[in-house]
Amino acid sequence: MPLSSPQQAALDAIDASADDLRALSLAIHAQPELGYEETHAHAVLSDFLESAGYEVERGAHGLDTSFRASFRTGSSDAPVVAA
């Protein structure tokens, strides 16, 4: 079954970022943390997303290790991945 245009675009974006995503994964893996104490992972993920152009709300929802990341395209009909 052929992929839709958005599916192919998502796969292409992941492939283009493969090296950065692997480095991100290894950075988190290298410093294991207990649940709700993931301060290193929180910082690494938040910094990564900010450097990619996302607006990151650190400590979202009243939890120090949570974040909410948004990426605005300027198009009101752009797809929403999660809300």
Secondary structure, DSSP 8 states (H G I E B T S, - for coil): ----HHHHHHHHHHHHTHHHHHHHHHHHHTS---TT--HHHHHHHHHHHHHTT-EEEETGGG-TT-EEEE---S-TTS--S--
